[in-house]
Amino acid sequence: MPRRGIVAAMTKTQDKNTSTQGTATKSHSKGSNGPFDPAYMRPSEYRQDKSPAVRPRDAATLILVRHDDNAPRILMGKRHAGHKFMPNKYVFPGGRVDRADSRITPARDLSPPVQRQLMDRMRGGRPTQARARSYALAAVRETFEETGLVVGAANQDAPPKSRHADWNAYFQQGALPDLSKFRMVARAITPPYRTRRFDTRFFIGDASAILSDMHDTGGASGELLDLHWLTIAEARDLELPNITRAVLAEVEARLVEPAKANRRPVPFIYFRGAKPVQDKIAP
C-alpha cells in the first residue's frame, strides 16, 4: 500500500472513531453479531476528552512466514473477546516488553542494521543495544506464550533460568532465542485517543526457525484463538486492525521482492496531534 494510502485510511478511521467517542460504533459489514463483534469499538477504548494521553508501553510482534507452499503463509490468530485491547481482531503474535526480557542472553544476537533501526528514536532514556535486544526477545517470548511455538536455536546444554515463568518454560523446550535472522518491518505507536497505547516493533522471521511442530499449538495460552497459517490474500479478508493491515502491506512488498527487502526503509507510524504520520527508519 502506498504511503499516502496508509495515512489516508488511518485518518479516515481515526476521524470516524473520534466522532463516536462514548458510543459503540458498528460497521454494517456482513457478519456483525453484537458488541463483541470486531466491527464494534468499545467506549472504554477511548480516553475522555480532557484526560491526558496515556504513555505508550513498549511492545513487540513477530510475523512468522512459511515458504513451503505455493504462496508464502503467515501466522495469525484472533484475539479473545475478553481482551480490553482490540478484542476479536486478527493479529500477529506479540505483546508487551517485560523487564525480564532484557536479562536474557540469546544464542545469536540481532544484526547490526536491525540494532541500529531499533535504537532510532528510542523513547524513555538513552538508546542501548540491550533495550533493542529486549524488543526482539519479547517477540520470541510472547509468540511462545500465545501460540505454543518454540522459535529459536536448539540448546544441548543445561537450560538457563529466569525469574519469568514463560522464559523458564521456553528454556525447558531445549531452546535459546536466535535473533540473528530477524528483520524489522515496521514500528507503530497507538493513537493518543486510545486508553491503551503501545510503541510496537514488528519483526519478521522465517518459520524454519520453529523448533517445535509448526502445526501444534496445544501449548498456547488461549490469548489468541483460531491460529492459522494464512496467505496474504486470506489475511486481508479477516477483521484486522488498521495498523495490522498496513504492516501486512509492507510484509507483502518484502515477500514479492526479497532481494530488495533489506534495502527498504522501515515504516514508522505515529500520531502528531490528531493526525497520523508515516515516517521512515533508514534501512
Beta strands, then each sheet from edge to edge (+ up, - down):
strand 1: 57-66
strand 2: 73-79
strand 3: 90-91
strand 4: 94-96
strand 5: 153-154
strand 6: 175-176
strand 7: 183-189
strand 8: 198-206
strand 9: 224-230
strand 10: 266-272
strand 11: 275-281
sheet 1: 3+ 2- 1+ 4-
sheet 2: 3+ 2- 1+ 8+ 7- 10- 11+
sheet 3: 3+ 2- 9+
sheet 4: 5+ 6-
end
